[in-house]
Amino acid sequence: MSSVATTQIKLTPERSRPSVRSRLQDALPKLVLAPSFAITIVFVYGFILWTIYLSFTNSKTFPSYVITGSRAYQRLWGWTFDTDPPSSWYTSITNMGIFGFLYIAICLALGLFLAILLDQKIRGEGVLRPIYLYPMALSFIVTGVAWKWFLDPGLGLEQTLHQWGWTSFHFDWIKNKDFVIYTVVIAGVWQASGFIMAMFLAGLRGIDGEIMKAAQIDGATTFQLYRRIVIPLLRPIFLSAFIVLAHLAIKSYDLVVALTSGGPGGSAWLPSNFMYEYTFKRNEMAVGSASAVIMLMTIVAIIVPYLYSELREKPR
């Protein structure tokens, strides 16, 4: 009996303590990532909390530590009667609705259309893809300045067509307060649609070709093929593209400034422009912080359902 126990004990390998070298190898990735993690915690999430705190104070030119509750939010939405509400905030919200809807819808539709065309194995695809993707490599400042020159009635498209003899052509949207926001849509779509095309093209190339061939054998037309098979399979791409475009739309600032300088009388303002103007130029830091918090909550309202749908356990 004792010999059997001794044999079992000998067959059981002894657990050796990890060496210093192995422990250093395990700790090295954490040490490398620790500085960037700390910087992110402090300068991203720390300042988010600081902005939320400022939105509940009476901060003006400089931060204040006097808590005034929701007064800045009441001032922002016009719920207080001792001061006039900033009408430019409602203009910014309206512009955000127009710009966000058109920007996302057109980019999705145009990106999908271009991706379907390139997926047909057309000649020169290797040249066309970089051409479509190139605008995304430009900064919003460069895009805004370029389109400002192109849309300026005295310099760009209108002036060129007048010189060619089409003197009845007029396109002054960039100087018209009722249409200036649509010029921002044009420039934004031009820049982002190529990137969305690349996302859809990657999704199309990942679809099993046997499914397509089987549907064609069953007599499905091209329209039915894309409507019933291809587009439903691209649902994750649609969702990811929507998140990217919504994020770009909400935080758009430099494109508006470079393209329209805010538009006539601030008619092209988006919430980001309102936030910067009231925080740094009009000495209303609390109101500007409140607008930033509302922008943050809008992004959270978009991203959280996306994360929930992606991270939840799929039923078996």
C-alpha positions in Angstrom: 0.0 0.0 0.0 2.8 2.4 0.9 4.7 1.5 -2.3 1.6 2.4 -4.4 1.3 5.8 -2.6 5.0 6.4 -3.1 4.7 5.7 -6.8 1.8 8.1 -7.2 3.6 10.8 -5.3 6.6 10.4 -7.6 4.5 10.5 -10.7 2.9 13.8 -9.6 5.1 16.6 -11.0 6.3 19.1 -8.5 5.1 22.7 -9.0 8.0 24.9 -9.5 7.8 28.6 -8.6 7.9 30.9 -11.7 11.3 32.4 -12.3 12.1 36.0 -12.2 12.5 36.1 -15.9 9.0 34.6 -16.6 7.4 37.1 -14.1 9.1 40.0 -15.8 7.9 38.7 -19.2 4.3 38.5 -17.8 4.6 42.0 -16.3 6.2 43.7 -19.3 3.0 44.3 -21.3 1.4 45.8 -18.3 4.3 48.1 -17.7 4.3 49.2 -21.3 0.6 49.9 -21.3 0.5 51.5 -17.9 1.6 55.1 -19.0 -0.9 55.3 -21.8 -3.6 53.8 -19.6 -2.9 56.4 -16.9 -2.9 59.2 -19.4 -6.2 58.1 -20.8 -7.8 57.9 -17.4 -6.6 61.4 -16.4 -6.9 63.4 -19.6 -10.0 61.7 -21.1 -12.2 60.4 -18.3 -10.8 62.8 -15.8 -11.7 65.8 -17.9 -15.1 64.4 -18.8 -15.9 64.3 -15.1 -14.4 67.8 -14.7 -16.7 69.1 -17.5 -19.7 67.5 -15.9 -18.8 69.2 -12.6 -18.4 72.6 -14.3 -21.8 72.3 -15.9 -23.3 72.4 -12.4 -21.4 75.6 -11.3 -21.6 79.3 -12.1 -18.3 79.3 -14.0 -17.8 82.2 -16.3 -14.4 83.2 -17.7 -12.6 80.9 -15.2 -13.8 77.7 -13.4 -15.8 78.3 -10.3 -16.4 75.9 -7.4 -19.8 77.3 -6.4 -22.5 74.7 -7.1 -25.6 76.2 -8.6 -27.4 73.0 -9.6 -29.0 72.7 -13.0 -29.0 76.5 -13.7 -26.7 76.2 -16.7 -29.0 73.6 -18.3 -32.0 75.8 -17.6 -30.2 78.7 -19.2 -29.2 76.5 -22.1 -32.8 75.3 -22.9 -34.4 78.6 -21.9 -36.2 77.3 -18.8 -35.2 80.3 -16.7 -36.8 83.7 -17.0 -34.1 86.0 -15.6 -31.9 85.7 -18.7 -32.6 85.3 -22.4 -32.0 81.8 -23.7 -29.3 81.4 -26.3 -31.3 81.1 -29.5 -28.1 79.8 -31.2 -28.4 76.6 -29.2 -31.7 75.7 -30.9 -30.2 76.7 -34.2 -27.3 74.3 -33.5 -29.7 71.5 -32.5 -31.7 72.0 -35.7 -28.6 72.0 -37.8 -27.4 68.9 -36.0 -30.6 67.1 -37.0 -30.4 68.2 -40.6 -26.7 67.5 -41.0 -26.7 64.2 -39.0 -29.6 62.7 -40.9 -28.4 63.7 -44.4 -24.8 63.0 -43.7 -25.4 59.5 -42.4 -28.1 58.5 -44.9 -26.2 59.8 -48.0 -22.9 58.3 -46.8 -24.5 54.9 -46.2 -26.4 54.9 -49.5 -23.5 56.2 -51.6 -20.9 54.0 -49.9 -23.0 50.9 -50.5 -23.6 51.8 -54.1 -19.9 52.4 -54.8 -19.0 49.2 -53.0 -21.5 47.2 -55.1 -20.0 48.7 -58.2 -16.4 47.9 -57.2 -17.5 44.4 -56.2 -18.3 43.6 -59.8 -14.6 43.1 -60.5 -14.5 46.1 -62.8 -11.3 47.0 -64.6 -9.2 49.6 -62.8 -10.5 48.7 -59.3 -7.0 49.1 -57.9 -6.9 52.7 -59.1 -10.5 53.6 -58.1 -10.2 52.4 -54.5 -7.4 54.8 -53.5 -9.2 57.7 -55.3 -12.4 57.1 -53.3 -10.4 56.6 -50.1 -8.1 59.6 -50.5 -10.5 62.3 -49.1 -10.6 60.5 -45.8 -6.9 61.0 -45.5 -7.4 64.8 -45.5 -8.1 66.8 -42.4 -11.5 68.5 -42.0 -9.6 71.8 -42.3 -8.2 71.0 -45.7 -11.6 69.7 -46.8 -13.4 72.8 -45.6 -11.0 75.2 -47.2 -11.1 73.3 -50.5 -14.9 73.2 -50.7 -15.1 76.9 -49.5 -13.1 77.9 -52.6 -15.2 75.6 -54.8 -18.6 76.8 -53.5 -17.7 80.5 -53.2 -19.8 82.4 -55.8 -17.0 84.8 -56.6 -14.3 82.1 -56.9 -15.5 78.6 -57.6 -18.2 76.8 -59.5 -20.6 79.8 -60.1 -17.8 82.1 -61.3 -16.4 79.4 -63.6 -19.8 78.7 -65.3 -20.4 82.4 -65.7 -17.0 82.6 -67.5 -18.1 79.7 -69.8 -21.2 81.6 -70.7 -23.8 80.2 -68.4 -24.6 83.5 -66.7 -28.0 82.4 -65.4 -26.5 79.8 -63.1 -26.5 80.7 -59.4 -25.3 78.7 -56.5 -24.8 80.8 -53.4 -25.7 78.3 -50.7 -22.5 79.0 -48.8 -23.6 82.6 -48.2 -27.3 81.9 -47.7 -28.3 81.3 -44.1 -31.1 79.0 -45.0 -28.9 76.6 -47.1 -25.5 77.0 -45.7 -25.8 73.8 -43.6 -26.3 71.8 -46.8 -22.9 72.8 -48.0 -21.5 71.2 -44.8 -23.4 68.1 -45.8 -21.8 68.1 -49.2 -18.3 68.5 -47.9 -18.8 65.9 -45.2 -20.3 63.3 -47.6 -17.4 63.8 -50.0 -14.9 63.1 -47.3 -16.5 60.1 -45.6 -18.3 58.2 -48.3 -15.1 56.6 -49.6 -14.3 55.2 -46.1 -17.8 53.8 -45.8 -17.4 52.3 -49.3 -14.3 50.4 -48.0 -16.2 49.0 -45.1 -19.0 47.8 -47.3 -16.6 46.4 -49.9 -14.9 44.4 -47.2 -18.2 43.0 -46.1 -19.2 42.1 -49.6 -15.9 40.3 -50.2 -16.6 38.3 -47.0 -20.0 36.9 -48.2 -19.8 33.2 -49.3 -20.1 33.1 -53.1 -21.9 29.7 -52.9 -24.9 31.5 -51.3 -25.1 33.9 -54.2 -24.8 31.2 -56.8 -27.5 29.1 -55.1 -29.9 32.1 -55.1 -29.2 32.8 -58.8 -29.8 29.1 -59.6 -33.2 29.4 -57.8 -34.1 32.3 -60.1 -33.5 35.3 -57.9 -33.0 38.5 -59.8 -30.1 40.9 -59.0 -32.4 43.2 -57.1 -33.8 40.3 -55.0 -30.3 39.0 -54.5 -29.1 42.2 -52.9 -32.4 43.0 -51.1 -33.0 39.6 -49.5 -29.5 38.2 -49.1 -26.6 40.6 -49.4 -28.0 43.6 -47.5 -29.3 41.5 -44.6 -25.9 39.9 -44.3 -24.3 43.4 -44.2 -26.2 44.3 -41.1 -23.1 44.4 -38.8 -21.4 46.7 -41.4 -24.4 49.0 -41.5 -24.3 49.2 -37.7 -20.6 49.9 -37.5 -20.8 52.5 -40.2 -23.7 54.2 -38.5 -21.7 54.4 -35.2 -18.7 55.9 -37.0 -20.7 58.5 -39.0 -22.8 59.5 -36.0 -19.6 60.1 -33.9 -18.1 62.2 -36.7 -21.3 64.2 -37.1 -21.7 65.0 -33.5 -18.1 66.1 -33.0 -17.8 68.1 -36.3 -16.3 71.4 -35.6 -13.4 72.2 -37.8 -15.3 71.4 -41.0 -17.9 74.0 -40.2 -15.3 76.6 -39.2 -13.1 76.1 -42.3 -16.0 75.9 -44.7 -18.4 78.6 -43.5 -16.8 80.3 -40.5 -20.0 79.5 -38.7 -22.2 80.8 -41.5 -24.0 84.1 -41.7 -24.9 85.0 -38.1 -24.0 81.5 -36.8 -26.5 79.9 -39.1 -24.2 76.9 -39.7 -23.4 76.2 -36.1 -23.4 72.7 -34.7 -23.4 71.9 -31.0 -19.6 71.7 -31.0 -19.4 75.2 -32.4 -21.8 76.4 -29.8 -19.8 74.8 -27.0 -16.5 76.4 -28.2 -18.1 79.8 -28.7 -19.7 80.0 -25.3 -16.8 78.4 -23.4 -13.9 80.4 -24.8 -15.3 83.5 -26.4 -18.5 84.5 -24.6 -17.2 83.7 -21.1 -20.1 81.3 -20.3 -18.1 78.3 -19.3 -20.9 76.6 -17.4 -23.3 76.9 -20.4 -20.6 75.6 -22.7 -19.9 72.7 -20.3 -23.6 71.9 -20.2 -23.8 71.7 -24.0 -20.7 69.4 -24.0 -22.4 67.1 -21.5 -25.5 66.9 -23.7 -23.2 66.0 -26.7 -21.6 63.4 -24.6 -25.0 61.9 -23.6 -26.0 61.8 -27.2 -22.9 59.8 -28.1 -23.5 57.5 -25.1 -27.1 57.0 -26.2 -25.8 55.8 -29.6 -22.9 53.7 -28.5 -24.4 51.9 -25.5 -27.1 50.1 -27.5 -24.5 49.1 -30.1 -22.2 47.7 -27.4 -25.1 45.9 -25.9 -26.1 44.3 -29.2 -22.5 43.3 -29.8 -21.5 42.0 -26.3 -24.7 40.2 -25.3 -24.6 36.4 -25.4 -26.2 35.0 -28.5 -28.8 32.3 -27.8 -27.6 28.8 -28.5 
